[in-house]
Each structure stands twice: as C-alpha cells, then as structure tokens.
Amino acid sequence: MSLEIAQSTPTAAAIARVVQAGYPLGEVVSGEFLRRSFNQVYRLTLADGRHVVARLCAERPRGEPALRFEADVLQHLRARGCPVAASLPTASGEVALSVALPEGERALMLFEHLEGEATSDLPANLEAFGRGLARLHAAGEGMQSPAPHYTLDLDHLLLRPLQRLLRAPTMTAELRPQFEALGLRLHGRIRALGELTQVLCHGDAHSDNNFVQVQGDGAREAVFFDFDETGPGYLAYELAVYPWWLHPRSVDGQWSDKALARWNHFIAAYQAVRPLSEADRAALPLFVAVRQFWLLGEYAGRVPVWGSQAMPLDFLQRQVKVFTQWESLGLALPAG
C-alpha cells in the first residue's frame, strides 16, 4: 500500500550530499540537523573548514516561499553595509535547489554561517540589537525587486490568519465568534490610527534571529539571519515582535522587571537611530496581539503536518482569555 506523506525529514547526511552535488563548494564533510520548526535547518561543514546553513523550506500557509525576493533583500542589505547571512547561489546560479521528497518537491536554500553571541539579557547586546535593526530599516529604503514577495499588511498578518484559525478542526461554534470579534476589533483599532510607517521588515526579529559580534575596538554589532518572513510592511509590527516574544502568552501573564528592562534597552537604542512617531508607538501594543493572531494562523495552517493537537481546545480557550486581557488592559508598553 502506498501512503501519502505530509512532510518528511531528511537526515543531515542526505542534505550534505544534495548540497555537495548542487553547489560549487567542494566536498561537504559533515552535517548537523539543527532544528525542525516552520522549516528544517542544517549546518554543514565544508572540506576547507567553512560552515554553511541549509534551509529546507516547508509548505507554508502564507503562500509559496518568496526565495528570489529574500535573496534580493539580502544582497541589497549587504551592499549597504548591513551584516547579514547572505544566500549562496547554486552551481547553475539559482537561488535554491528543488529537492525531490516523498511528499513532492521542496526548495533548499543555502546561506552563510554567522558566529556571535546570543542577544540574551546583556544590556550592551540588547542595545546592539536595537541599533542594528534600526540600521537595517534605514538600509532597506529604496529596495527594488521584481520578484513576488510577502506584504506585511493587515491582510497578511491578521485577516488571513484569522480565517485559517476559524477553520481549525479544534475550533468550536462557541469560540469561533469570539475569535472573529477580537480579530475584527483589533483590525478596526489599527485602521483608526491612520497612516503608519512602512519599512522593509525582517519579519521575525525576536532576538533569536541575530547574533552580536564584538569588534576589535570592543564595539558590539548585531548580525541578522532568517529572513524568510521579509517584506514591506508596518514598522510597528516589526518592533512588536520582540515584546511579543518577551511577554508571557498566558492568561495571567505580566511583564517582569527583567522583560521591561530588556525592552527598554532595545527600544531606546532603536529610537536613538530612528525615532518613532506617536502613531507608531500607539500601534505597538496592538501589533503584539496581531503577532499572536499571525502565529495561530500559522499553527492552524500546519495541522496536516503537525496534527490537530498542535492547537487543542483548551489551548484555544486560553487564547481567547489572553486576547481579552490584552485588549482590556491595552498591554501598555514601557516608554522608549
């Protein structure tokens, strides 16, 4: 009997063979499977001692991966002096390989390997993260690419994820109108703020997608990777990803002193390079909630691979309470 496969996980050795055959890098002597999340990520070691990172792109609810645009963004930022993990071309000059797997063709993209410290809660690293993201946004101005891309607007971040969430197999008739009302109120509150600043977003800047490198003079510089969510969009959303990551996403979650300190170091350093408008500041707590809706939509879209119990009923019930708490409290953010 032939079985359909939702998503397979190749070994690191298999990915090493694919990269050796498809990229002009010489022998790949070893590989390490780093993680399976939205994508599968591998670190490979070349015969000359260098490391590269391979990303096997998974099917995604938000649409086909915008690989050409991602490569163009990395090239644009690198040309303007931003330290990013650039993508590496295949032997035929393409941005990715197409790999045949039991579930069908999937794209494999290769990147430079970056070294550095984790951002953690070290004030100097948090400030480097904030400065680096501000400089990345400045460098992104004028980016031009004809390639298809994500646009991080309310349709992409909130409305389409909301619809995927409402269709989740564990969604109930009781919860569905509650989520819908929460999402639409959030949409209306953001629209009422008027025009908000747009930037070329990293799309997932939560401090785990960058390292901090210490220069010879002791200065600290953030270096960024994992740009597969990149696209033009709201600055307030881009900045809200970090406090979303810091804030406990639980019914009784409260800002800790440590989280507040981390946020203050980050946002003060960002604003020292690129000040925020009042409208963008007002939008920040709303986009923290938008980020959670986006995540729930991603989970709902991956049920065929992850299973329905990736978001069980009790989890959904807690999410309604979390959103309601955030809405009623306003999720006041510390002053930057």
N, C-alpha and C positions, 0 to 999 in steps of 0.2 A: 504494500500500500504506500502510495506517495503522499507525504504530508506537506502542507503549506507551512512555510517558516515565516514568522513575524519579523524577527531580527536576530541574526547570528552574530557571534563574537569571534573573529579570527584571532589566532594566537599572535604573540609578538613575533615569533619566528616566521609565520606566514606573511605578516606585514613587511618584515625585513626583506623577504625575497621579492615581494612586489615592488618595493622601493628600489632595491638594487637593480631590478630589470628595467624599471621605468624612469629612473632619474640618473643624470650624468654625474654621480657622486662616488663611483667606485664601489668597493666592497662594503657591505654592511655587516659588521662582525657580531653584533648582538642587538637585542631589542628587549624592551621592558614595557609591559602593559600597565599604563598609569591609572586609568580610570574609565569606567563606563557610566555615563550620565546622559545628557542630551546627545552627546556624540561618544565615540570611543577614541581614546587618545593614547599614543605610544611614544616612548623615547627610544631613539635608535642611535647606536654608536657606529661611526664610520672607521675604516681602517686607519685613517690619519689622526684618529683621536677625537675628532669633532663629534658633536651630538646634533641631531635634528629631531623635530617633533612632527609626528604624523597624526592627522585627524581624519578618522573615517566618519563621514557625515551621515547621520541618521535621517530618516524621513521625519519631517517636521510639520506640525500643524500650521505654522505661519507661512508655509509655501516653500518652494524649492530653495535650497541654499544659494545665496547670491555670491557665488565664489569669485566671479570676474570682478564684481564691484569691490568685494573685500580686498582682493589683490591690488586693485587700483587705489583704494584708500591707503593701504599700507605703503605703496610706492610714493603716493603724494605726501604722506606724513614724513616718510624717511627723507625725501628730497628737501623738506623744510626743517630738517634737523631734529625731528622727534624720534627718540629711541623706541622703536617698536620691533616686534618679531616679524620680519618681512617674510612673505611667502617665497618659495623656491619653485622655478619652472621645471616642468618635466623635460625629458630628453627631446621631445618634439616641440617644446616651447609653450605648452599648455599650462593653465593654472592648476590643473588637477588631473589625476588618473581616474578612469572608470574601472571599478573592480567588480568582477562577477562573483556574486554570493548566492546562496540558496534562495534568498528572498528576492533577488534581482540585482540590478546594477546599483552600486553606491559610489559616491565620489570620495577620493582620498586626496587630501591636500597636505603639503609639506611646508614646514616653517623652520626658521632659525630657532635655535635653542638659546634662551636667555638665562643668565645667572643673576643672583642677587638675594637680598634679604626679604623675608616676608614683611609686609607693612606692619602687622601686629598692632600693638598699642603704644609703640615708641613715638613720642611726640615729633621727633625730627623726621621719622619716616612718614607719619601722617601728613605732616606739612609738605613733604616732598610729593606725596600722592596728590594733595590738593593743587599744588603749583603745577605739577606735571599734567594733570587733567585740564587745567586752565590753558596751558600752553598747547596742548593737543587740540583744544577747541579753536584757539587762535590760528593754529597751523591748518586746520581743516577748512578755513574760509577760502572760497574760490575753487573748491574741489569739483572737477568735471569728469564725468564718466558716462558713456552711452549705455553701460551695462544695466540690466534690471537690478533693482535694489529694494530693500525694505524702506518704507517711510514710517517713522515712529510717531504717527499721529494717533488720535483717539480711536480711529477705526482699527488700527493695527494693535494698539496697546490695551484697549478696553472693550470695544463693541464686539469684535470678532471673538476674542477670548471669552467674553460673557456668553455668547451664543454656543460656543463649544461646551462651556461649563453647564449650561442649561440642558444640553443633550446628553450629559454624562449618565451612564447606566445606573449610578447610585443616587442620582438626583431624584427627589420626591416631589409630588404635587404640592406639598406644603412648603417646601423650601424654594421651589422654582420662582414664585412671585416675589419672595423676599430678596433673593439674589438680584432679580431683574430690577426691582425698585431701588436697591442700593446702587447698582451699576448706573442706572439712568440718572439718579440724583447726583452721583459723582460727576457724570458727564456734564450735566447742566451747570454744576458749580464751577467747573473748569471753564466752560464756554463763557460764563458770566464774567470771568476775569478779563476778557478782552484779548488783545494781541499779546502773545508770549514769545520770548526769544527762541529762535531756532538756531541749532548748531549741527555740525556733523558729529553725531553721537558715537561713542564707543558702543553703547547699548547694554553693557553689563559690567560697569565699573564699580564693583563692590569691594575692592581692595585685595581680592584673591586673584585677580586677573592682571596684576602688576607685581613687579619686584622693585626693590630700592637698591641701587648701586651706590657705593661710596667711592667718590673720585679721589684722585691723588692728593688734592688740597683739603680733603675732608668733607667737601660738599656732597649732598645726597641728591640723587636724581632718580625719579620713577621711570621704569621701563615697562611698556604695556604689551599685552598679547591677548589672544582670544577675541578677535574682532568679528566673530560670525553673526553678531546681532547688529552690526554697524549700519548706519543710515542717517539721513537727515531727520531731525525731529526736535522735540521740546528739550531745551536746556534744563527745565525744572524736573523733567523725568530723569534725565541723565544724572542729575545731582541727587535725586530722591532714592536712587538705587542703594546708595551707601547707608543712609539712615534706615531704610527698609531692612537691610542686612543686619544692622546693629540692634534694631528694636525687637524684643521678643514677640513673636507672632502667636501669642497665646491669649486666652480670654482675659487673664489678669496681668498681662504683660505691662511693665512700667519701665521707663527709662532708668537705667542705673547710672550712678555717678561716673563710672568708667566709660559707658557709652556716650554720655553727654560730653565728657572731656574729649573723646576721640572725634566726635562730630565737630566740636568747636575748633579743634586744631585743624581739621580738614577744611572746613568751610571758610575759616579765617584766611588760611593760606590761599585758597581758591580766589577769594574776593580781593586779596592783595594784588592779584594779577588781572582779574576780570570781575569788577563789581557787579552785583546783581540788582536788577530793577525791583521795585516794590511788588509789581505784579508777579514776577518770577518767584520772589520769596513767599508770597501768599499762596502760590501754586504748589510749593514743595510738599506740604503735608498731604495734599490731595493726590499728588502723584505717588506718594508712598503707598496709598491704597490702590492706585492704578497698577502699580508694580505687582501687588498681590493678585489682582484680577488676572493680569497677564500670566503669572505663574500658574494659577489654577486652570486657565485655558490651555496652557502647555501640558499640564498633567492630564486633563480631560482628553486632549488630542492623542495622547500616548497610551491610552487604555489598551488598544490592541496589542501593544508590546509589553507594557508594564503590568497589565491586569487591572480589573475594576477596583481591587482593594488598594491600589495606589492612592485612591481618594474614597475611603469608606464613608458610610453615612454619618458616623459620629464625627469624623473629620469635617465634613461639610457643615454639620450643625455648629461646630465650634467656629468655623469661618464666618458664619452669619453673625455670631456674637462678637468676633474680633472686629469685623467691619462696622458693626453698630457702635461699638465702643470708640473706634477711631472717629467715626462720624460725629458722635455726640461730644466728644472731648476736643475735637478739632486737631488732635495729635500735634499740639503746639511744639514747635521745634525751637531749640535754643537759638538765641540771637547769634548771627555770624559776625 
